[in-house]
Amino acid sequence: MGENKYGFHCGFARTQKGYNSIWVVVDRLTKVAHFIPVNTTYSGARLAELYISRIVCLHGVPKRIISDRGSQFTSRFWEQLHDSLDSKLRFSTAYHPQTDGQTERTNQILEDMLRACAIQYETSWDKSLPYTEFSYNNSYQASLKKSPFEALYGRRCRTPLFWNQTREKQVFGPDLIRDAEQQIKMVRENLRVAQSRQKSYADVRRRDLTFKVDDFVYLKMSPMRGIRRFNMKGKLAPRYIGPFKIVERKGEVAYKLELPSNLSGIHNVFHVS
């Protein structure tokens, strides 16, 4: 993995093992993804242990990391960790940033995939997570013209499941194999539906919006970001706040805004969406 992107996907029911979130790590080049069950209270040191065992031991040390702005990742400990690993650590901008768009899309697809699983498995959704990761990494990606697994290893995944897809004889083995096959069938169908839904959303929402310095713009609030970032909550909270003055353009689709003093704790670079 030359460049990793990662972030937390929260809001899941607490499992019997205490997990309530998923740490999504995506390789930018091959789109290989790893879904790691975690708890939002994990310290930077605990996440570092998982990162070494689940990512570095499999793929080596990436040259660059693009992370969300979770407190675990902005800590001095996490910065020192990547300095020691000789990885460059960058942080995404707020509000659907371009630097973190791939992880955001993966998160949306993952959420749709797991929603159906959660209905069946409830507080044991973490048990289906390996099958979700397997199915995602072996699904066809239009931009790659192959699956992430094939992009990484140069061959299709050989597995006792779905031999007919690799021109092998279908195997009917122990219950463990049949159960795994049924779970993967369900997850793959969820993945197909989720990818189709995300493509439809992207086609509808795609825009070519540009602004100039000194223009004034509004910020659209989502319920969760409104609570965390702007201390506004409830159904009566405004859908948009502002207007705010653009003071600098950051790349093609991100802008730095002049925020009032009561929002001084908010990262002031936002993505057009």
TIPALUM-280453 format. One record per atom (N, C-alpha, C): residue in one letter; x, y, z. Coordinates in steps of 0.02 Angstrom, whole numbers, padded with zeros to 5 digits, always signed. Each point is the difference from the previous one (the first is absolute). Layout:
BEGIN
aXYZ/...
This chain:
BEGIN
m+00042-00059+00000/m-00042+00059+00000/m+00044+00063+00000/g-00003+00038-00055/g+00040+00060-00004/g-00031+00058+00038/e-00066+00006-00003/e-00035+00053+00035/e-00064-00028+00031/n-00006+00008+00065/n-00060-00024+00036/n-00046+00058+00015/k-00064-00014+00001/k-00050+00048+00025/k-00041-00036+00053/y-00011+00034+00055/y-00039-00034+00051/y-00043+00048+00040/g-00052-00029+00030/g-00046+00039+00042/g-00047-00047+00036/f-00034+00027+00050/f-00048-00039+00039/f-00069+00002-00031/h-00034-00056+00004/h-00071-00004-00019/h-00037-00020+00064/c-00039+00046+00027/c-00029-00009+00067/c-00076-00012-00003/g-00028-00013+00058/g-00072-00004+00006/g-00029-00070+00000/f+00042-00051+00005/f-00024-00069+00001/f-00019-00021+00071/a-00045-00049+00004/a-00018-00027+00066/a+00061-00032+00032/r+00006+00007+00064/r+00057-00028+00036/r-00004-00077-00002/t+00054-00031-00022/t+00001-00073-00005/t+00018-00031+00067/q-00004-00066+00003/q+00016-00036+00062/q+00073+00010+00019/k+00043+00014-00049/k+00071+00011+00013/k+00016+00074+00013/g-00051+00042+00000/g+00010+00070+00016/g+00014+00046-00058/y-00006-00025-00061/y+00012+00043-00059/y-00062+00042-00015/n+00012+00063-00019/n-00057+00042-00021/n+00016+00041-00062/s+00058-00012-00031/s+00021+00038-00059/s+00044-00043-00044/i+00010+00024-00061/i+00044-00035-00047/i+00053+00049-00024/w+00062-00021+00003/w+00055+00039-00026/w+00012-00022-00072/v-00011+00045-00047/v+00006-00016-00072/v+00068+00024-00024/v+00039-00045-00028/v+00066+00017-00028/v+00000-00020-00073/v+00013+00047-00045/v-00004-00011-00072/v+00065+00018-00034/d+00024-00043-00044/d+00059+00016-00041/d-00023+00039-00062/r+00030+00057-00011/r-00023+00043-00055/r+00011-00031-00068/l+00055-00035-00010/l+00016-00027-00066/l-00044-00060-00018/t-00001-00051+00043/t-00035-00062-00016/t-00072-00002+00026/k-00017+00047+00044/k-00065+00003+00033/k-00013-00059+00048/v+00052-00037+00016/v-00007-00052+00051/v-00019+00033+00066/a-00050-00028+00033/a-00024+00029+00063/a+00002-00050+00056/h+00012+00024+00059/h-00003-00041+00061/h-00050+00032+00048/f-00043-00041+00028/f-00052+00023+00046/f+00016-00029+00069/i+00020+00043+00046/i+00024-00022+00065/i-00050+00021+00054/p-00030-00048+00036/p-00047+00019+00053/p+00037+00032+00059/v-00025+00056+00024/v+00032+00036+00055/v-00054+00029+00045/n+00023+00032+00053/n-00044+00039+00044/n+00024+00072-00002/t-00046+00047+00001/t+00019+00070-00007/t+00042+00025+00058/t+00003-00038+00055/t+00041+00021+00057/t+00072-00025-00005/y+00017-00037-00052/y+00068-00025-00007/y+00050+00058-00001/s+00055-00009+00034/s+00053+00050+00001/s+00042-00004-00064/g+00042+00049-00010/g+00045-00001-00058/g+00046-00060+00003/a+00022-00019+00060/a+00045-00057+00007/a-00035-00065-00020/r-00063-00007+00019/r-00038-00061-00019/r-00009-00002-00075/l-00017+00056-00031/l-00008+00002-00072/l+00066-00014-00035/a+00054+00023+00029/a+00066-00013-00030/a+00015-00074-00002/e-00017-00036+00054/e+00009-00073+00002/e-00039-00033-00056/l-00063+00021-00009/l-00041-00028-00053/l+00028+00018-00069/y+00024+00060-00007/y+00027+00023-00065/y+00061-00042-00019/i+00044-00012+00048/i+00060-00040-00014/i-00019-00071-00018/s-00045-00030+00039/s-00016-00071-00010/s-00045-00012-00060/r-00047+00046-00014/r-00048-00012-00053/r+00020+00031-00067/i+00042+00051+00000/i+00018+00034-00062/i+00074-00008-00017/v+00043+00023+00045/v+00072+00000-00014/v+00026-00071-00009/c-00022-00047+00042/c+00025-00069-00006/c-00023-00034-00065/l-00053+00025-00031/l-00025-00028-00063/l+00029+00035-00061/h+00006+00067+00005/h+00017+00039-00060/h+00063+00042+00006/g+00031+00000+00059/g+00057+00044+00009/g-00022+00070+00020/v+00048+00046+00003/v-00013+00068+00022/v-00017+00044-00060/p-00058+00032-00001/p-00017+00044-00056/p+00042+00064+00002/k+00008+00030-00059/k+00038+00062-00004/k-00039+00059+00027/r-00066-00002-00009/r-00041+00057+00021/r-00066-00024+00028/i-00025+00036+00050/i-00064-00014+00032/i-00045+00061-00006/i-00062-00010-00020/i-00050+00053+00002/i-00054-00022+00049/s-00008+00039+00053/s-00043-00020+00055/s-00055+00052+00012/d-00054-00023+00032/d-00049+00049+00025/d+00029+00033+00062/r-00038+00046+00029/r+00026+00040+00055/r-00023-00025+00068/g-00008-00066+00007/g-00016-00028+00065/g+00055+00016+00050/s-00020+00009+00063/s+00049+00020+00051/s+00057-00050+00008/q-00014-00064-00013/q+00053-00050+00005/q+00054+00012-00053/f-00021+00024-00058/f+00047+00008-00056/f+00036+00068+00001/t-00027+00048+00036/t+00033+00066+00004/t+00044+00006+00062/s+00006-00053+00038/s+00039+00002+00062/s+00075+00000-00016/r+00038+00024+00048/r+00073+00001-00007/r+00027-00071-00007/f-00030-00047+00036/f+00022-00070-00005/f-00005-00026-00071/w-00057+00013-00033/w-00011-00025-00068/w+00049+00033-00049/e+00014+00064+00011/e+00048+00035-00043/e+00070-00030+00008/q+00019-00015+00061/q+00066-00029+00013/q+00004-00071-00029/l-00055-00037+00003/l-00001-00067-00028/l+00017+00002-00075/h-00033+00044-00037/h+00012+00002-00072/h+00068+00031-00017/d+00024+00044+00043/d+00068+00025-00009/d+00050-00058+00006/s-00011-00043+00049/s+00044-00058+00010/s-00004-00049-00058/l-00061-00006-00030/l-00009-00045-00056/l+00020+00032-00066/d+00018+00064+00002/d+00017+00038-00061/d-00058+00003-00049/s-00060+00010+00028/s-00061+00010-00041/s-00022+00073+00008/k-00018+00031-00055/k-00026+00068+00002/k-00074-00001+00018/l-00018+00037+00052/l-00069+00001+00024/l-00033+00065-00020/r-00056-00007-00037/r-00039+00058-00020/r-00071-00008+00027/f-00034+00056+00010/f-00069-00002+00025/f-00047+00028-00052/s-00058-00031-00005/s-00050+00022-00048/s-00033+00064+00023/t-00029+00037-00047/t-00037+00060+00017/t-00070-00019+00023/a-00038+00046+00024/a-00067-00014+00026/a-00050-00007-00056/y-00057-00032+00016/y-00058-00002-00043/y+00013-00034-00067/h+00004-00066-00001/h+00008-00040-00060/h+00061+00022-00041/p+00060-00003+00030/p+00059+00025-00034/p+00021-00043-00058/q+00032+00031-00049/q+00025-00038-00057/q+00055-00047+00022/t+00043+00023+00048/t+00055-00041+00023/t-00024-00064+00032/d-00061-00002+00024/d-00026-00059+00034/d-00061-00028-00034/g-00011+00018-00063/g-00061-00021-00034/g-00005-00074-00011/q+00057-00033-00012/q-00002-00072-00012/q-00023-00037+00063/t+00026+00020+00058/t-00021-00032+00062/t-00073+00015+00015/e-00023+00062-00016/e-00070+00017+00011/e-00045-00044-00042/r+00018-00011-00063/r-00042-00043-00043/r+00001-00072+00026/t+00059-00023+00021/t+00004-00067+00028/t-00043-00006+00063/n+00001+00053+00042/n-00042+00000+00060/n-00073-00006-00017/q-00023+00037-00051/q-00070-00001-00019/q-00020-00069-00026/i+00043-00030-00041/i-00014-00067-00025/i+00001-00051+00057/l+00049+00007+00045/l+00005-00045+00057/l-00062+00005+00043/e-00024+00060+00013/e-00059+00008+00041/e-00060-00035-00030/d-00009+00008-00065/d-00056-00034-00034/d+00007-00076+00004/m+00062-00024-00010/m+00012-00072+00003/m-00016-00028+00069/l+00021+00036+00051/l-00007-00026+00068/l-00070+00009+00028/r-00038+00047-00029/r-00067+00012+00026/r-00042-00064-00003/a+00003-00033-00058/a-00039-00062-00006/a+00028-00054+00046/c+00066-00002+00007/c+00030-00050+00045/c-00020+00013+00072/a-00002+00064+00018/a-00016+00018+00069/a-00071-00020+00019/i-00045+00000-00049/i-00069-00021+00013/i-00001-00073+00022/q+00043-00040-00032/q+00001-00071+00016/q+00044-00014+00061/y+00059+00033+00004/y+00048-00018+00052/y-00002+00046+00061/e-00033+00058-00006/e-00008+00047+00055/e+00067+00016+00034/t+00008-00020+00062/t+00061+00018+00037/t+00059-00046-00014/s-00005-00041-00051/s+00057-00042-00020/s+00022+00017-00072/w-00012+00063-00021/w+00018+00020-00069/w+00074-00007-00013/d+00041+00003+00053/d+00072-00005-00009/d+00020-00068-00028/k-00041-00052+00012/k+00016-00066-00026/k-00006-00004-00076/s-00042+00043-00029/s-00008+00000-00073/s+00049+00047-00034/l+00038+00039+00039/l+00045+00049-00029/l+00055-00030-00045/p+00030-00057+00019/p+00050-00030-00046/p-00030-00018-00068/y-00062-00024-00001/y-00033-00017-00063/y-00015+00064-00041/t-00016+00053+00035/t-00013+00064-00033/t+00064+00025-00033/e+00055-00003+00036/e+00065+00021-00027/e+00019-00044-00060/f-00008-00065+00008/f+00016-00047-00055/f-00040+00016-00062/s-00065+00011+00008/s-00043+00013-00057/s+00016+00067-00033/y+00014+00050+00041/y+00017+00066-00028/y+00065-00005-00041/n+00050-00032+00027/n+00065-00004-00034/n-00001-00045-00062/n-00051-00041-00006/n-00005-00044-00059/n-00057+00021-00046/s-00025+00060+00009/s-00052+00027-00045/s+00032+00040-00056/y-00032-00001-00058/y+00026+00036-00058/y-00005+00075+00011/q+00055+00035-00014/q+00001+00073+00004/q+00009+00029-00070/a-00047+00041-00021/a+00002+00025-00069/a+00063+00040-00014/s+00023+00040+00049/s+00060+00041-00012/s+00063-00042-00007/l+00000-00059+00031/l+00058-00046-00005/l-00007-00049-00057/k-00063-00013-00020/k-00017-00053-00048/k+00019-00069+00027/k+00000-00005+00065/k+00014-00063+00034/k-00017+00010+00074/s+00008-00052+00039/s-00013+00006+00072/s+00062+00028+00035/p-00008+00030+00060/p+00058+00022+00038/p+00049-00056+00014/f-00025-00060+00015/f+00044-00057+00013/f+00045-00013-00060/e-00030-00001-00060/e+00038-00014-00061/e+00049+00056-00014/a-00020+00062+00015/a+00046+00057-00010/a+00060-00005+00045/l-00010-00027+00060/l+00055-00005+00048/l+00046-00059-00014/y-00030-00059-00015/y+00039-00061-00007/y+00012-00022-00072/g-00034+00031-00047/g+00011-00017-00070/g-00036-00064-00022/r-00046-00024+00039/r-00038-00060-00017/r-00067+00002+00036/r-00047-00040-00023/r-00064-00005+00034/r+00007-00040+00064/c-00043+00013+00046/c+00003-00034+00065/c-00022-00073-00008/r+00042-00047+00021/r-00018-00071-00001/r-00028-00018+00068/t-00060-00026+00001/t-00035-00012+00063/t-00045-00060-00007/p-00014-00036+00054/p-00047-00056-00003/p-00072+00023-00009/l-00012+00065+00000/l-00067+00027-00010/l-00006+00024-00072/f-00056-00014-00031/f-00014+00023-00068/f+00053-00024-00050/w+00016-00065+00001/w+00049-00027-00047/w-00022+00012-00072/n-00065+00003-00011/n-00023+00008-00069/n+00023+00066-00030/q+00016+00049+00041/q+00023+00064-00026/q+00073-00003-00021/t+00037-00049+00023/t+00070-00008-00020/t+00010-00064-00040/r-00055-00024-00029/r+00001-00059-00044/r+00025-00062+00036/e-00017-00005+00063/e+00016-00059+00039/e-00064-00036+00018/k+00006-00061+00021/k-00058-00039+00019/k-00030+00026+00065/q-00066+00006+00001/q-00034+00022+00060/q+00010-00051+00056/v+00019+00025+00058/v+00015-00044+00057/v-00055+00007+00052/f-00025-00055+00024/f-00048+00001+00055/f+00033-00035+00059/g+00025+00038+00046/g+00038-00028+00056/g-00039+00002+00064/p+00036+00008+00056/p-00032+00001+00066/p-00048+00059+00007/d-00038-00002+00055/d-00047+00055+00012/d+00034+00067+00002/l+00062+00003+00026/l+00036+00063+00004/l+00007+00032-00069/i+00015-00041-00051/i+00008+00026-00068/i-00067+00023-00027/r-00052-00040+00011/r-00066+00019-00025/r-00026+00064+00034/d+00012+00005+00065/d-00021+00061+00036/d+00037+00061-00026/a+00065-00007-00011/a+00039+00056-00026/a-00025+00020-00069/e-00016-00050-00042/e-00024+00014-00067/e-00065+00039+00003/q-00045-00020+00045/q-00064+00035+00006/q+00010+00072+00023/q+00045+00010+00047/q+00013+00068+00023/q+00029+00043-00056/i+00045-00028-00038/i+00031+00039-00053/i-00050+00015-00056/k-00044-00048-00013/k-00053+00013-00050/k-00042+00060+00022/m-00018+00002+00064/m-00041+00055+00025/m+00039+00066-00003/v+00063-00001+00020/v+00039+00061+00000/v+00012+00025-00071/r+00012-00045-00046/r+00011+00020-00070/r-00062+00033-00030/e-00058-00026+00018/e-00061+00031-00024/e-00008+00069+00031/n+00015+00006+00064/n-00003+00065+00033/n+00050+00049-00032/l+00058-00026-00017/l+00051+00042-00033/l-00024+00024-00068/r-00029-00046-00038/r-00025+00019-00067/r-00052+00056+00005/v-00046-00007+00047/v-00052+00051+00010/v+00031+00065+00023/a+00048-00004+00047/a+00031+00060+00027/a+00039+00038-00053/q+00038-00036-00042/q+00039+00033-00052/q-00046+00033-00051/s-00054-00033-00017/s-00048+00028-00047/s-00031+00063+00029/r-00017-00001+00065/r-00030+00058+00032/r+00049+00059+00002/q+00063-00014+00018/q+00049+00053+00003/q+00014+00031-00068/k+00000-00040-00052/k+00009+00027-00067/k-00057+00046-00019/s-00061-00019+00018/s-00058+00042-00015/s+00005+00067+00037/y+00020-00003+00065/y+00008+00061+00039/y+00052+00045-00032/a+00057-00030-00020/a+00055+00040-00028/a-00021+00033-00065/d-00037-00036-00042/d-00022+00028-00064/d-00046+00060+00011/v-00044-00006+00050/v-00048+00054+00013/v+00034+00061+00030/r+00049-00012+00044/r+00030+00054+00038/r+00061+00032-00033/r+00023-00029-00055/r+00060+00026-00031/r-00011+00071-00026/r+00045+00045+00019/r-00006+00070-00020/r+00068+00027-00020/d+00000+00053-00038/d+00061+00037-00016/d-00007+00070+00029/l+00006+00006+00065/l-00008+00064+00034/l+00068+00031+00013/t+00008+00063-00015/t+00061+00036+00015/t-00018+00066+00033/f+00044+00023+00045/f-00010+00063+00035/f+00064+00040-00003/k-00005+00064+00018/k+00058+00044+00000/k+00012+00026+00071/v+00062+00021+00012/v+00016+00032+00063/v-00045+00061+00009/d-00025+00010+00061/d-00046+00054+00019/d-00073-00018-00014/d-00014-00057-00033/d-00069-00023-00005/d-00023-00022+00070/f-00067+00000+00009/f-00029-00024+00063/f-00039-00064-00014/v+00008-00049+00043/v-00032-00065-00009/v-00032-00023+00066/y-00047-00046-00007/y-00032-00031+00058/y+00029-00070+00010/l+00000-00024+00061/l+00021-00068+00016/l-00062-00042+00015/k-00003-00058-00032/k-00055-00046+00013/k+00018-00043+00060/m-00047-00007+00046/m+00012-00039+00060/m-00034-00067-00004/s+00035-00053+00020/s-00032-00064+00012/s-00013-00005+00074/p-00048-00041+00023/p-00016-00002+00071/p+00060-00015+00044/m+00040-00051-00018/m+00055-00019+00044/m+00054+00053+00000/r+00018+00027-00058/r+00051+00052-00002/r-00024+00063+00036/g-00066+00013-00005/g-00027+00058+00035/g+00010-00006+00075/i-00009-00060+00026/i+00009-00011+00071/i+00073+00006+00020/r+00044-00034-00038/r+00070-00003+00019/r+00037+00065-00014/r-00014+00032-00056/r+00041+00057-00021/r-00030+00067+00019/f-00066+00007-00002/f-00030+00066+00008/f-00045+00005+00062/n-00002-00053+00041/n-00041+00000+00061/n-00073+00017-00014/m-00025-00021-00057/m-00071+00008-00017/m-00030-00069-00011/k-00058-00012+00027/k-00029-00066-00007/k-00076+00005+00000/g-00031-00056-00018/g-00073-00002-00001/g-00028+00013-00069/k-00064-00017-00007/k-00032+00007-00066/k-00007+00072-00021/l+00002+00047+00048/l-00009+00070-00017/l+00066+00035-00015/a+00056-00035+00004/a+00064+00031-00016/a+00001+00019-00073/p+00033+00056-00019/p+00000+00021-00070/p+00037-00049-00045/r-00024-00007-00060/r+00033-00044-00049/r+00062+00032-00028/y+00001+00067-00002/y+00057+00037-00025/y+00018+00055+00050/i+00064+00015+00006/i+00022+00056+00041/i+00046+00044-00041/g+00003+00063+00018/g+00041+00048-00037/g-00040+00062-00016/p+00021+00038-00051/p+00054-00015-00047/p+00069+00015+00029/f+00051-00033-00028/f+00069+00010+00020/f+00042+00020-00061/k+00047+00043+00012/k+00042+00027-00054/k+00056-00049-00019/i+00010-00009-00066/i+00056-00040-00024/i+00063+00042+00001/v+00052-00025+00033/v+00063+00037+00004/v+00056-00032-00041/e-00009-00063-00019/e+00053-00034-00038/e-00028-00063-00033/r+00023-00013-00060/r-00018-00063-00034/r+00053-00052+00014/k-00021-00059+00019/k+00046-00055+00015/k-00011-00056-00050/g+00040-00003-00052/g-00009-00051-00051/g-00059+00015-00044/e-00028-00053-00030/e-00053+00008-00049/e-00069+00009+00031/v-00012-00033+00056/v-00069-00002+00026/v-00004+00014+00075/a+00050+00031+00029/a-00001+00015+00072/a+00017+00074+00010/y-00031+00030+00051/y+00008+00071+00013/y+00009+00013+00074/k+00043+00049+00015/k+00010+00023+00069/k-00048+00057+00014/l-00037-00005+00056/l-00051+00050+00016/l+00020+00041+00061/e-00026+00060+00002/e+00009+00044+00058/e-00058-00014+00048/l+00016-00032+00056/l-00052-00020+00048/l+00000+00048+00059/p-00058+00011+00031/p-00004+00044+00058/p+00037-00031+00060/s+00011+00041+00051/s+00039-00022+00058/s-00032-00058+00037/n-00067-00004-00001/n-00032-00055+00036/n+00009-00067-00035/l+00027+00001-00061/l+00015-00062-00037/l+00075-00008-00010/s+00039+00031+00044/s+00073-00001-00009/s+00029-00070+00008/g-00037-00045+00033/g+00025-00068+00008/g-00014-00046-00058/i-00032+00026-00052/i-00019-00040-00059/i+00053+00007-00054/h+00020-00056-00029/h+00046+00003-00057/h-00034+00038-00056/n+00034+00051-00028/n-00034+00048-00044/n+00010-00012-00074/v+00018-00061-00020/v+00005-00018-00071/v-00057-00049-00015/f-00041+00016-00051/f-00059-00040-00015/f-00001-00019-00073/h-00031-00057-00013/h-00004-00029-00067/h-00067+00017-00031/v-00002+00014-00065/v-00062+00014-00035/v-00037-00065-00011/s-00064-00002+00018/s-00040-00061-00011/s-00072+00020-00013/
